[in-house]
Amino acid sequence: MEIWLWTFVGILAGMVILLLAKIYVLRKSAGEIADAFVDKLTTDTNTLIDISSRDRSMCRLASVVNDQLRKLRAERHRFQLGDLELKNAVTNISHDLRTPLTAIYGYLDLLEQEEKTETVERYLKIIQNRAEMLTQLTEELFQYSVIITKEPSVIKEPVVINRVLEECVASFYTSSRARGIVPEIRMPEKPVIRMLDTSALSRIFMNLLKNVVRYSDGDLQIVLSESGEIIFENGASGLNNVQVGRLFDRFYTVENARNSTGLGLAIVRTLTEQLQGTISAEYENNRLRITIIFN
């Protein structure tokens, strides 16, 4: 009787050992699949997932993941081609628009030298206004095409954010006062210095201020903290949460933005990310808050 009991215990112990070994192999294979999948997504390679285990279930799982990986790579390739075509189209359009605009300004200058009736004078002013608006939109389109078609070429150096911010706000003094906007600025007396590109940082601030002048209800608060956080906050009763959630999408404009390409804030996001910063937008109680952080 004892012999049978010990035999049964031995068989049971062997089964437990085999089961533990099976679990170990399965866990190892699952880990290999997970690590390999992450590696294939983060590296530009055409290799597929391979595992050391010959377990049918794990091999089938690896095969299914490989099939999805092939589809994902194909979709990524199509996206990259489409994105490249869009970038090239934006670049070509921005260049093509500049030539006829130059000719329009030339003919407008010639017409200014001719005798004109009051009606013709009025029409010329309208044409001049529309040409200036088109020039502004073309310039914005050109700036975006340069940013997205070239490799990031930011030149990082110690930059005093306080100084750059003050210069940008001063340059918008006339246009902001025309809208009745008197900026309320709070920043520390101590210089806030970060390794940034001065030109890119100025473009970020200028585009944000241009957006404020265009859509603000008549107020603007700018707060710079020693931690490198910059907040632009203003009343914006004409917006809603859906619109604010898409502010940084390229070519997106709110309903009343007839004189905008929808690229200004897209440029802001692109440049901020190139400078290793973060940007976000919040909307609460009819107030828009855009926060930029340079750690």
Stockholm file with secondary structure:
# STOCKHOLM 1.0

chainA/1-295         MEIWLWTFVGILAGMVILLLAKIYVLRKSAGEIADAFVDKLTTDTNTLIDISSRDRSMCRLASVVNDQLRKLRAERHRFQLGDLELKNAVTNISHDLRTPLTAIYGYLDLLEQEEKTETVERYLKIIQNRAEMLTQLTEELFQYSVIITKEPSVIKEPVVINRVLEECVASFYTSSRARGIVPEIRMPEKPVIRMLDTSALSRIFMNLLKNVVRYSDGDLQIVLSESGEIIFENGASGLNNVQVGRLFDRFYTVENARNSTGLGLAIVRTLTEQLQGTISAEYENNRLRITIIFN
#=GR chainA/1-295 SS CHHHHHHHHHHHHHHHHHHHHHHHHHHHHHHHHHHHHHHHHHSCCCCCCCCSCCCHHHHHHHHHHHHHHHHHHHHHHHHHHHHHHHHHHHHHHHHHHHHHHHHHHHHHHHHHTSCCCHHHHHHHHHHHHHHHHHHHHHHHHHHHHHHHHSCCCCCCEEEEHHHHHHHHHHHTHHHHHHTTCCCEEECCSSCCEEEECHHHHHHHHHHHHHHHHHHCSSCCEEEECTTSEEEEEEECTTCCHHHHHTTTSTTCCCTTCTTCCSCHHHHHHHHHHHTTCEEEEEEETTEEEEEEECC
#=GC SS_cons         CHHHHHHHHHHHHHHHHHHHHHHHHHHHHHHHHHHHHHHHHHSCCCCCCCCSCCCHHHHHHHHHHHHHHHHHHHHHHHHHHHHHHHHHHHHHHHHHHHHHHHHHHHHHHHHHTSCCCHHHHHHHHHHHHHHHHHHHHHHHHHHHHHHHHSCCCCCCEEEEHHHHHHHHHHHTHHHHHHTTCCCEEECCSSCCEEEECHHHHHHHHHHHHHHHHHHCSSCCEEEECTTSEEEEEEECTTCCHHHHHTTTSTTCCCTTCTTCCSCHHHHHHHHHHHTTCEEEEEEETTEEEEEEECC
//
